Amino acid sequence: MLDAETPGALPRDPAGALALLERMQLLRAFEEKVAELYARGQVAGLVHLAIGQEATAVGVCGLLRPGDTVYGGHRSHGHALATGADPERLLAEIAGRVSGYARGKGGSMHLVAAATGFVTATGVVAGNIPLALGGAFATQLRGTGGVAVAFFGDGAGQSGQFHESLNLAALWRLPVLFVCENNGYAEFSPLSAHTGVERLATHAATYGIPAVTVDGNDLGAVREAAAVAIQRGRRGEGPSFVECLTYRLRGHYEGDPAKYRDRAELAAWRAKDPIERLAGRLAETGLVDAEAAADANRRARAVIAAAADAVLASGPAPASDLTTDVTA
Ligand SMILES: Cc1ncc(C[n+]2csc(CCOP(=O)(O)OP(=O)(O)O)c2C)c(N)n1
């Protein structure tokens, strides 16, 4: 499937492999910190965590280059971090601090980190998909070989915007990568309650878009599929669709009692934790041993602890901020 130029699957050098593991550990540490701050009342509004889904964000974004763009949704802290966004500014944004990427005015669901290509996220389910087409159209006009990535869930696949976007992207051969993180639920509804198809990738075939479904908790599998798709986009061969089968280990939102799923299901997915799986695989292949993996985890946690200390020390935005950046 891959040719010699494709950087997919797992890196063969220890430093490259360790960097990917450490990035996934950083996403996990970041979101655990968000959960902690949320529980302490330091974060307002709704927060949706992607703990358990780190392999999709890091798998795809780790293959991007400057000029590529990423468009996320309501569960996109990890996507932003995976593009290289600064954890402190991101956490500040989520906690409503003026040092956040948008002075704390976007919050958890409307993140932006333009410098690393994370153009926007939106709380409007599927609303980011047509925006990614715009990014892809821009890069197509520039002719620079860039690609645009849209991350969305299985629930988004039932929206009109999703289907219209697939159709237009195919018609205009836009360099867009549709990444469906199929975590089996849309809010509290299992997949079988909101669609008659088992695989979201089925829809891509209708529009003539090459699609593949992969184990979304396997970083190597995600990277391999994403590398092929990105390469197609860069060569002007049009859009691709990668469906990643994964699971969110937390509720739909923080505080969700998640009564719609049972303990056995959760335990089965915990056993497929993408970070532990990657660490295990790297140890097996002799690329990164358990001690190096634990050191990386400590470094990631130290970065997030320092970011949280700085954010909490800064205090919430002043009330006067409510009337700035507002058009009336
Ligand atoms: C247009 C729109 N409709 C409904 C909602 C309410 N809503 C928020 S999250 C969500 C479920 C999304 O499920 P999915 O796309 O599978 O993403 P996941 O939460 O699993 O990551 C819904 C229906 C919304 N935010 N926007």
PDBQT file of the ligand as one rigid body, heavy atoms in Angstrom, charges set to zero:
ROOT
HETATM    1  C1  LIG A 401     -25.490  20.770  14.833  1.00  0.00    +0.000 C 
HETATM    2  C2  LIG A 401     -25.479  20.159  16.204  1.00  0.00    +0.000 A 
HETATM    3  N1  LIG A 401     -26.414  19.278  16.553  1.00  0.00    +0.000 NA
HETATM    4  C3  LIG A 401     -26.415  18.721  17.794  1.00  0.00    +0.000 A 
HETATM    5  C4  LIG A 401     -25.439  19.076  18.704  1.00  0.00    +0.000 A 
HETATM    6  C5  LIG A 401     -25.430  18.436  20.097  1.00  0.00    +0.000 C 
HETATM    7  N2  LIG A 401     -24.313  17.498  20.156  1.00  0.00    +0.000 N 
HETATM    8  C6  LIG A 401     -23.156  17.806  20.766  1.00  0.00    +0.000 A 
HETATM    9  S1  LIG A 401     -22.039  16.576  20.698  1.00  0.00    +0.000 SA
HETATM   10  C7  LIG A 401     -23.105  15.585  19.866  1.00  0.00    +0.000 A 
HETATM   11  C8  LIG A 401     -22.737  14.183  19.468  1.00  0.00    +0.000 C 
HETATM   12  C9  LIG A 401     -21.615  14.150  18.505  1.00  0.00    +0.000 C 
HETATM   13  O1  LIG A 401     -21.249  12.819  18.300  1.00  0.00    +0.000 OA
HETATM   14  P1  LIG A 401     -20.028  12.470  17.412  1.00  0.00    +0.000 P 
HETATM   15  O2  LIG A 401     -20.058  13.282  16.162  1.00  0.00    +0.000 OA
HETATM   16  O3  LIG A 401     -20.004  10.988  17.253  1.00  0.00    +0.000 OA
HETATM   17  O4  LIG A 401     -18.746  12.957  18.237  1.00  0.00    +0.000 OA
HETATM   18  P2  LIG A 401     -18.230  12.468  19.662  1.00  0.00    +0.000 P 
HETATM   19  O5  LIG A 401     -18.956  13.255  20.699  1.00  0.00    +0.000 OA
HETATM   20  O6  LIG A 401     -18.488  11.007  19.763  1.00  0.00    +0.000 OA
HETATM   21  O7  LIG A 401     -16.781  12.796  19.657  1.00  0.00    +0.000 OA
HETATM   22  C10 LIG A 401     -24.316  16.224  19.644  1.00  0.00    +0.000 A 
HETATM   23  C11 LIG A 401     -25.463  15.627  18.938  1.00  0.00    +0.000 C 
HETATM   24  C12 LIG A 401     -24.481  20.027  18.306  1.00  0.00    +0.000 A 
HETATM   25  N3  LIG A 401     -23.506  20.437  19.131  1.00  0.00    +0.000 N 
HETATM   26  N4  LIG A 401     -24.493  20.542  17.048  1.00  0.00    +0.000 NA
ENDROOT
TORSDOF 0
